[in-house]
Amino acid sequence: MSESTYHTSVLLHECMEGLAINPNGVYVDVTFGGGGHSKEILKQLGPEGRLFAFDQDPDAWKEAEKIEDDRLTLITANFRYLEKYLRLHGIKQVDGILADFGVSSYQLDAASRGFSTRFDGPLDMRMGPSAAMDAKEVLNSYSAEALQRIFGMYGEVKNARTLALAIVQARTQKALETTAEFKEILFKLAPRSREFKYFAQVFQAIRIEVNQEIAVIEEFLEQVPKVLKTNGRLVVISFHSLEDRPVKNFIRSGNCEGKEDKDMFGVVHKPMDAFTRKPIVASEEELKLNPRSRSAKLRIAIKK
């Protein structure tokens, strides 16, 4: 499976510029995926440079096995454990960290993973086998109130309450097992001629809940200042506002809630400085080649 079929790396050139790679430095790609960003980092590293890549997805591990390079160390774990696993490898601080929060094209296109609205498959949606629950458990065991909360908060679904009640009603007849069964419920409630967007919002909400994606991002960000060297770079690609908000807040104020910690002189204490005032977005040329880059936002920060 080539990089182009697994996942086309978004904003690749801009990410490398943001990392400002030191050939002898130590770097971390916390979302290896198809390996596009990692391969580009390795190209720019010298013989003494090192790259640690995190991914919890066994499909990504297979991609990593194809790279024969002693400078690359794959860590088969969730990047919420960034500091712990780097310390296990004897690494206290690094020169740069890259994160791409997008779901890979391969995950979306593999029917068996249950991420896609286009194929019938099991209600799974786990990013890796270590996830505590799958989509089937969420849909069949959560209360109507809990379902309404995740649809509203993570999917910005307008009729979240109606949808939650419809799911609870449907599962009294038979437990939901497949994406096709779930979509039967969605078809009845989706706005006319906007079905695809509605499905995408609902599936996104469930996927975020299953994988605890926002909590993972927040835990990761809190570790970044400890792991980065002074003047080290953080480069993050987000694909929707739920992901981008904690990143923006953390860079601006030093915490994911965006609460500024000011001293008596009004100086904000924060560990990172934004490298660019606004997020970097894909060029017209990249949008033509890879439509999935349309919603990507790249933020770069430097450790003080």
N, C-alpha and C positions, 0 to 999 in steps of 0.2 A: 504494500500500500504506500503510495508516494505521499510526500508532504502535501501535494496539491489535492489529493483525494481525501487525506485524513483531515487536514485543516489548513486553510490559507492564513498565514500569519498576518495580522492586521498591523498597520503602521510600523512595519519592520525597520525601515531606515530611520524613522523618527525615534524609535525606541533605542537604537544603537547610539544615535547622537546624544540622546538623553542620558544614557549610562556613561558616556565619555570614557570608554574602556581603557584602563591601564593594562598593558599586555602582561604584566606580572601580578595582576591583582586577583582577588578571590571574589567570585560573583555567584548570585543565587537566582535561579529561575524557578519561582514557586509554583508555576503552572506549566509543566513541560508540554503536555498535550501531544501534538504531532512533532514537536521538537524544532519547529522553525526558528523561534527566537534563540533557543539553545545552540543550534548549529551556527547561527550567525555570531553569537558571542564567542564560540570556540574558534571561529575563523580569525577573530581579532585578538585572541589571547596568544601570548608567547609560550615557550616550553615550560616556564615556571608558573604560568597562570593556572587557576583552578575554577571549575564550575560545579556547583551543587544544584541539582534539579529535583524538585518535589512533584510527585503526582500519585494520587490514590487509585487511579484507574488502570486496571490490568491491560487494557488496550493500549494505553500510553506506554506501559512498561515494554511491550513488544516493539514499539517504535524506538525506544531508547536502546534496546539490545542491538539494533542495527548500526548504532554509532560505536565504532571501535576507536576509542580515544581515552587514554589513561587519565586525562585531565578532568573527565566528566565522572561525577559520582551521582547515581540516581538514588533518591530517598523515597521509598514506596509508602509515603504517609501523607496525611492532610497537612497543608502548610500552616494550619493553626498551631502546629507544634514546631514552628520554625527554630526558635532558640534552643529547645531541647535537643533536636536532632543535629543541629550544627555543633553543639557542645559534645555530643557523642562522637562526632568526627574530629574533635579537637580544634574546632573553629569558634573563636569568641567574637571576632568582628570581621566584616566583609567590606569590599569597596563599592558594591552595588547590588540592588535587589530589583528584579523585574517581576511584575504580576500582570497576567492577562485574565480577567474574570469571565471571559466569554465561554459559553458552552461550545465545544469543538464541533465542526461540521460533521465529523465522523459519529459523535454521540447522537447528534440530531438525526442522522441518516440511517442509524442502525435500529431497525424496528424492534429488536429484542430488548433494547434499553428502555423503551417506553417514553422517551423524551419528546418524540415528534408527534405533531397533530396529523401528519400525512399518512402514517402507516398504522396498521393494527398490531398491537404487541401487548405484552404483560404490563400492568400498572406498576412499574418499577421506579425509574427516574433517579436511582442512586448513582452518584458520581464515582463511588468506589464500594467494594464489598464490605468495608468496615462501618458503613452508615447504619445507624441504630434502627431505622425503619425504612419502608418503601412507600410508594404512592398508594398502593392498595391498602396498607394499614391506616394511612391518613384518611382516605376517603371512607373506609368502612368502620373506623372506630372513633373519629373525632366527633364531638357534639356539634349541633347546628351552629351554636355560638362561636365555637373555635374555628369551624370552617368559614363562617362569615368573616371573622377577623382576618384570616390569612388571605382570603380572596380580595377583601377590601384593601388590606395593607400592602400585600406583595404583588397583587395583580391589578389594583385600582379598578376592580370590576364594579360597575355601577349597580347591578342587581345582585350584589353579593348575598343578601339575606334570602332572596327568592331561590337562588341557586343552591345555597346551603340546605334549605328545607327540602328542595327537590331531590337532593342526593340522599338525605336521611330517609325520605319517603321511599325512594327506589331500592335502597339496600334492605328495607324490611321484607321485600319480596325475594331478593337474591343478592348475595354479596357481589360487589363490582370486582371483576377480574381483569378486564382488558381495556385498552384505550378506546376500542370501538364501542363497547358497552357504555363507557363514560361519555363518549361523544353523542350517543343517542339522547342523553339528558341535555347536553349542551345545545344541540340543534334546536330544541324546543324553546330555549331561552335566549339564544343569540340574536342580536339586532339584525334585521333583514339587510342583506348585502354587505354585512360587516362580520360575517361568521368567522372568517379566518383570524381576524384580529382578536375577536372574543376568545376563540380557542387558545390562541397564543398567550393571552393575558392569564387565563385560568391555569394553563399548563405551567406557565412561569411561576405562578403563586405556589403551586403544589411542589414544584422542583426546589424552590427556595426553602420551603418548610422542610422537605425531606432531608436536604443537605445542610440545613442550618446556615445557609450561605452568608447572611448578613452578620450573624454572630461570629462566623469564621473570619470574615474580613476585619471586623472590629478587633478580635483577638490578635490577628496577624499585625495590624497597624500598631497596636500598643507595644509589640515587641521590636518593631523596626528601629527605634532610636537606640535601643541597647545593642542591637546587632550591627548597625552601620558604624563605620569609622567616621571621624570628623571629615567633612567634605565628601562623604560617601553619597551616592545617588539612589533615590527611590523612583522607579518608573512604573506607573500603574495605568492599565487600560480598563475602563469600565464601559458597560453597554446599556445601562439604564440608571435612572436617577437614584434608585435604592442603593446601588453599589457606589455611585459617584459621590453621594452625599457624605458618607463617613470619611471618604478619602479627602474630599475638599475641606471638611471640618477639621480633620486631623492635621493637615498641612497648615491650615490657617490659624488654628488655636491650640493644637497639641492634644486634642481629645476628639472622640468621634461625635460627641454631642454638640460641639462648636462653642462650648463655654470658654471664654477667654480668661486666663489666669493672669491678672494684672497686679503689679506691685504698687506701693504707695505713690510711685511717680507715674503710674499709668502705662508702664512698659509691660507688654504681653510676654509672658514666659512660655516659649514653645521650642521644641527640639529641632524643628525643620523649617526651612525657608522655601517658599515656592520659587521654582526656576522660571516659570512662565506665569504671567498674570491670568491668562485664560487657558482652558484646556486646548490641546492640539487635536484637530480633527482630520479625517482622511481627505486627500486631494481629489479633485475631479477625476484624475487618471485612475486612482485606486478604486474609487467608487464604481467606475465602469468595469474594472477587472473583478472586483469583489463587492457585490451589493451589500453583503453582511457587515461591511465596515461603516455603513451609513450612520449607525448610532454610537460608534466608538468615540470615547473621549480619553485622551492621554494627558495625564498629569505627571509632572516631574518635580521632585523636591530634593533639597540638599541638606544633609545633616550639619547642624551648626557646631 
